C-alpha cells in the first residue's frame, strides 16, 4: 500500500527527465523481491499523472526476476524466493538484483 | 516522439536522506526493527531498555499515539515517537525529523521500531546498519516464506513468545531453516519478552554484533 508514495517519486523523476515536454510513455522495471506490486504501481502512476498533468501516458511495468550469486560461482535468476542454486542445490547466495524498481525510459513529444 | 533513457530508482531520494541520517547517527549501532502488529516489538525493547538504560535510544513509529515511547522511557532509555498519521511505514525523512528531537549523547545503540507491517517497511532504508525482523509463535511459522522481501534483507530475526511453545503449533526449526535459505548469514534469536529468556543474547548482538 505504499505504491502511491512511489508513484509520486516516479512522477518527479519523469518530470525531471522530460524537462517540460509532454510524456507519452513510461517504462519501469519492478524486481520480484522489491516489495512492490506491479499492477498497483501502474494504476497509481497512471492516476497520479492524470490528476497532476491532465494527460495519461502509457505506463509499462515489467516484472524482473531476482538475481542470485551463489557461493559456488553460479549466477541464476528466479521469481521464487526459495529457489535453490541449480548447480549445487545450496542457498549460500547473495541477491544481486530483483530487489529494486527503476524507471528505465520515457517517451516524450518533441 | 523521442525516447529518453532514465535508469533511475524512485527510491533514490529516500536513499540520499538515509545516507544523511547515517552520518547524523555518528557511528552508533543502528537497527531498523520490523514485525507485525502484536509480535512484541515494544515488549522486546522494554526488556532491552531495562538492560541498556541510557545507552539505548528508541525511535518509535506508530500510526497513532505516543504509548510506545512512554513504555521505553519508563526503563531509563531515551525515546522519541513518530506518529505517521496513517502511513504504513517509516521513511528516511520521518527519521531525520525524529533525530532532531532526541539527544544521542552517551547513546551506543539506536533502535528504530517501524510501524507494525511485514511488507512496506522492507523497501525503505532509514539509515540503519541492519534490519531486524520480529516474528512470534502465535502468528504461525510461515511468515518468512510469505514475506520474503523482508527476510531476504533482515540481518537478524527474533522469534518471540517462545514461552508459548507447546501451546501453539509452531515449527521453529522450519522457521530457522527458511530464514537461512532467504539469507545465509542471518542471526536468529529465540526470545520471550514475557519471561526474559534469550534477551541477553539479543542485547549482546545489539551492542557488539
Boltz contact constraints between the chains, C-beta under 6 A:
constraints:
  - contact:
      token1: [A, 1]
      token2: [B, 88]
      max_distance: 6.0
  - contact:
      token1: [A, 2]
      token2: [B, 120]
      max_distance: 6.0
  - contact:
      token1: [A, 6]
      token2: [B, 10]
      max_distance: 6.0
  - contact:
      token1: [A, 9]
      token2: [B, 10]
      max_distance: 6.0
  - contact:
      token1: [A, 10]
      token2: [B, 10]
      max_distance: 6.0
  - contact:
      token1: [A, 13]
      token2: [B, 8]
      max_distance: 6.0
  - contact:
      token1: [A, 13]
      token2: [B, 10]
      max_distance: 6.0
  - contact:
      token1: [A, 17]
      token2: [B, 4]
      max_distance: 6.0
  - contact:
      token1: [A, 17]
      token2: [B, 6]
      max_distance: 6.0
  - contact:
      token1: [A, 33]
      token2: [B, 149]
      max_distance: 6.0
  - contact:
      token1: [A, 33]
      token2: [B, 152]
      max_distance: 6.0
  - contact:
      token1: [A, 35]
      token2: [B, 119]
      max_distance: 6.0
  - contact:
      token1: [A, 35]
      token2: [B, 122]
      max_distance: 6.0
  - contact:
      token1: [A, 35]
      token2: [B, 123]
      max_distance: 6.0
  - contact:
      token1: [A, 35]
      token2: [B, 149]
      max_distance: 6.0
  - contact:
      token1: [A, 81]
      token2: [B, 148]
      max_distance: 6.0
  - contact:
      token1: [A, 82]
      token2: [B, 181]
      max_distance: 6.0
  - contact:
      token1: [A, 91]
      token2: [B, 181]
      max_distance: 6.0
  - contact:
      token1: [A, 91]
      token2: [B, 184]
      max_distance: 6.0
  - contact:
      token1: [A, 92]
      token2: [B, 184]
      max_distance: 6.0
  - contact:
      token1: [A, 95]
      token2: [B, 152]
      max_distance: 6.0
  - contact:
      token1: [A, 100]
      token2: [B, 9]
      max_distance: 6.0
  - contact:
      token1: [A, 102]
      token2: [B, 9]
      max_distance: 6.0
  - contact:
      token1: [A, 103]
      token2: [B, 6]
      max_distance: 6.0
  - contact:
      token1: [A, 103]
      token2: [B, 8]
      max_distance: 6.0
  - contact:
      token1: [A, 105]
      token2: [B, 3]
      max_distance: 6.0
  - contact:
      token1: [A, 105]
      token2: [B, 5]
      max_distance: 6.0
  - contact:
      token1: [A, 105]
      token2: [B, 6]
      max_distance: 6.0
  - contact:
      token1: [A, 106]
      token2: [B, 4]
      max_distance: 6.0
  - contact:
      token1: [A, 106]
      token2: [B, 6]
      max_distance: 6.0
  - contact:
      token1: [A, 107]
      token2: [B, 1]
      max_distance: 6.0
  - contact:
      token1: [A, 107]
      token2: [B, 3]
      max_distance: 6.0
  - contact:
      token1: [A, 108]
      token2: [B, 2]
      max_distance: 6.0
  - contact:
      token1: [A, 110]
      token2: [B, 2]
      max_distance: 6.0
